[in-house]
Amino acid sequence: MQAEKVFELMNAYGSRKQPFLFGIDFGVRHGFFMEPSAAAGLNVYFHLNGIGNTLPEEFRNTPVKLIKHPVERDVYIRAFDIVHRNLVAGNSYLANLTFPTPIDLNLSLPEIFARSNARYRLLFGDEFVVFSPEIFIQIADRSIRSFPMKGTIDASVPDAENVILNDKKETAEHNTIVDLIRNDLSMVATDVQVDRFRYIEKISTHEKTLLQVSSEISGTLPEGYNAELGNIFRTLLPAGSISGAPKKKTLEIISEAETYSRGFYTGVFGYFDGSTLDSGVMIRFIKKENGKLQFCSGGGITVNSQPDAEYNELTDKVYVPFI
């Protein structure tokens, strides 16, 4: 389905306060839209902060065997250099660079969905599975909130929380994305403010515990916003945390640097229950292509980024979120 059609349906269903499930890809070209009661019949299963449908299968806690085959370092460095050259030239202040990592995994897509403990989970047929910790926007009672997530560190690093919070590169990256999201929300809301700045969340994986840094930004939507839900998402997409700033030019840089099409990876999906809307960014994403699994991951690049550190972060984010 074309993204524009999804936005139109979001407006129509929102005006009637009728529940729906939706998703939009990274390029804001394609998407999906369905009534929640129809999702299972389409082999779509979802779970957003406790709301969703039930996968009919049950799985045992089989030990995870995950083997990563990361992109060759030289290939990554060539892409990194394209991004970094544009950053030095002042064409961008922050760009999110991503790559797919082929993986060998002894779990099926439904099993990953069923066993994941992430805040946002989506199983889309036999195509992909999402287990994302990142909120995109939440809307309730005219309040719109966004929670950009930037900055990741292995929790086993000595004094990890202070290390990540005092890292100059990570701080600059987070500041940039908070400014971008604040500006984005100002296009659809008033009284936009930062409510929480750089707080820590823990994420447990089959390999380790990660610390991730987020902020909370809020604003007030106009009366009748429920009939404008599609328009709101059209304005805000793609998500700033997985593109960069300034958004338009950075998207051009990403297109030049990345060697594949992201598709639904780093898009968003969400659920409207008739009064409130919750949505997540589709990071932590495994897709199936030609019968093989690929785990897509990446990170934000600033002018102070070091290629080896960014390459390591990309591979560190290849995990399944259960112990």
N, C-alpha and C positions, 0 to 999 in steps of 0.2 A: 504494500500500500504506500502511496506517496505521502510524504510528511505533511503536505498541505491538507490532504484529506483527513489525516489524523487530527490536525489542529481544528479543522471545521467540526469534526465529531466531538472533540473535547468541549468546544463552545456550546454545541447543541445539547449534549448530555448534561453539561454543567448548568445550563440555564434551566433544565428540568429537574436538577438535583438527582440525577439518575447515575448510579455507580458504573464505573468503567475501569478497565485495565489498559494501559497504553505503553508504548515504547517508541523512542526516536533514535535513529542512528547518529554517529558522530558527525557525518557530513550534512545532517538535517535534510536528507533527501528521501529517506524511506522510514517506515515505521510500522507498527501494528496497533490495532485497537480492537477490543472485544468486551462484551459484557462478562463480568467475573464468573457468572454461572456457566458460561460456555467454554471457559478456558480449558478445563480438563478434557472435554471432548475434542479439543484441538491439540491435545498433548502438550499443553502449556501449564506449568505449575509455578506458583509464586508464593513468596512469604515476605512481607514488609512489616517489620516491627510487631510481629505477633498476628498479623492478618494475612490470610491466604487460603489456599485449597490443599487437599491432602493427596499425596502421591500414594497410589494403591499398593505399591511394592514395599516390602520391609527388607532391610539389609543387616547383615552381621557386621560387627566392628572388626573387619579384616584389617590387619596391619598394612599401613600405606607403603607402597613401593613406588617411589617417584624418581625417575632419572631425567635430568635436564640435558638438553643439547642446545646451549645458548648460541645466538648469532656469533659468528667469528668476530673477534675483537677488532680486526682491521676494518670489517664492514661497519661495525658500530662507530669506530673512530672517524671514518669518512663522513658519516651522517652527523656525528657530534661536531666535526669541523665546520660543516655547512651552517649549523645552528649557531655555533660560537662566533663564527665570522660575522654573522648578522647581528649578534649581540654586541660585539665590539664596535660595529659600525653604527650602533644606535637604532637599528631597525626594529629591535624588540628588546624588552627588559627581562622577559621570562618566556621560555618555550618548553613545552612538554614533549619529550622525544620518547617514542615507544617502538618496540619490536616484538614480533612473535617468537616464542621459544618452543620448538618441537619437544614433546615430552613422551616418555614411556610411563604409563600409569596403570596400575592393576585395578582401577575402579572405572565403572561406567559413568556417564553423565548423570543418570538418575541417582546413582549411589552418591556421587559428590553432592548433588542437591540435597538429598535426604540427610546426609551426615554433617553438612556444614552448619556452623553456628553463627554465620554472619548476619548482620542487621538486614541486609537486602539480598534475597535469593530469587533466582529465576531460572527455570529449566524450559528452554524453548525447543520442544521436539527433540530431534536428534541432531540439532544444529549447534547449540551452545548452552553453557551453564554459567551463571553469574553468582558470585558469593562476595558481595561488596560491603565494606564497612562505611562507605562514604554517602552521607545524605546530600542530595542536591538541593531541593527546596521542600519545605513543609508549609502548608497553608491551613489556617483555622481561624474563624471569627475575624476576618479581615487582616490577620497577622500573617506575614510571609517571612520565613526564616531560611537562611542558607548557612551551611556548615562546611566551608572549604577545608580540605585536608591536604597539608603540605608539610613533609618532613617525616622521615622514617629512620629508625635506628634499632639495632639488635639490643634487646633489653639486658642481655648478659654483659654488654660493655660496661666497665666500671663507671659508676655515677652517670648512667646513660641519660637520665632525664635532664640533668644539668648540661651534659655535653650537647644534646640536641637543641636545648633552649638557648644556649650561649654560642652556638655555631653561627658565624657571621653570614656564611653563604645561605644556610637554611633560614636564618632570620630575614635576609633580604628577599628570598624567594617567597616566604610567607607574607611579608609586608606587601609585596607586589600583588599577590593574588587576593588579599583582603581588600586592597584598594580597587581592584578590578571588579570583584563581586559587589562591593558597596556601590560602585558606579552603575553596574548592571541593574541592581535592585532599584536604584533611583529612577530608572526608566519606566518602572511599573508601579512604584510605591512612593509614599512620602514618609517623613520622619525616620529615614534610614540611619541606623546606628550599629556600632560594634558592641555587642553585649558581653562577649567573652573573647579574650585574645590569647591565642597560643596555649590551649590546654591539652593535656596528655590523655590518650586512650591506649589501652593495652589490647593486643590482638594475639591470641594463641594459635599456633600452627602445628603441623605434624613435626616440624623441625625445631622450632624455637618460639619465643615470645618476642613480638615486635612492639615498639612504642611509636605511635603516630601522633602528629601535632595537628590540631584543628582550631578553628575560631568560629564564633557564632555571630551572625549579622542579621538584623531584623528590620522590617519596615511595615507600613500600614497600607493596605490596598483600598481602593475606592469602593463605595457601595455598588452592589451588583457585579462584583468581581467574578462570581461563579459562572456568568455567561461569557467571560473573557479568558477562561483558563487556557484555551489553545493559543490565544494571542499573547498571553503572558509567557508561555513556553517558547513561542516563536521568537520573542524578543530576547529571551535569556540564553538561548542555545546558540552554539555549543557551550557546554559548561566551561567556565573560565579556568577551573583548577586543572583541567586536562587539555587545555589549549595554550593560553598564555596571554601576554599583554604587550602592546595593544593587540586586541584579538584578531582583527581583520588581517593585518600584515603578518602576524605570527602564524596564522593558518596557512598562508602562502609559503612561509618558511618550512613548516612541518610537511607540507605537500612535496616540497623539493627534497627534503632530507630523508623522509621515511620511504622504505622500499616496498611497501605493501598497502593495501586498503584496510583501514581499521574496521569498516562495517559497523556493527552494533557495539563493538568494543569502544568504551569511553562515551557511548551515548547515554541516555537516561531511560529509566522505566519507572512507572508509578501507578498508584491506585487512588481513585476517588470514591469515597463511600457515600456520597450524596451531600456531605457537608464539609468534610476535611479532605485534604489531598496530601499524600506522602510520596516522595520520589527519591530514588538513589542514582548515583553515577555508576555506570556499568564498568567498574574496574574489577580486578580479580576475576578474570574472564578466560574460560577455556572453550575453544571452538573445535569442531570436527571438520576436517577437510580431506576428502579422498580417503576416508577411513582412518586418518591419523589425527592425533590430538595436538593442538597448539595452545600454549599459555601466553597470553598477551600481557605485557607489563612495560613500565617505563618510569620516567621521573622528570622533574622540572630542571631545566638547565638555565643557569645565570652566567654572567660574564666571569664570575669567580669559580665556576664549576671546574672540577678536575675530571678528565675523561675516565680514568681508572675507577674512581669512586662512583661515578654515575653508572658505569658498566656493572660494577658490583651490586649497586642498588637495584638495577634492572633484574639481575638474576636472583637477588635475595627475595624479591617479591613473587617469585614463582613458588607457590606453596598451596596446600589445601588447608582450610581453616578448621581443623579438628585435630585432637591429640591422638 
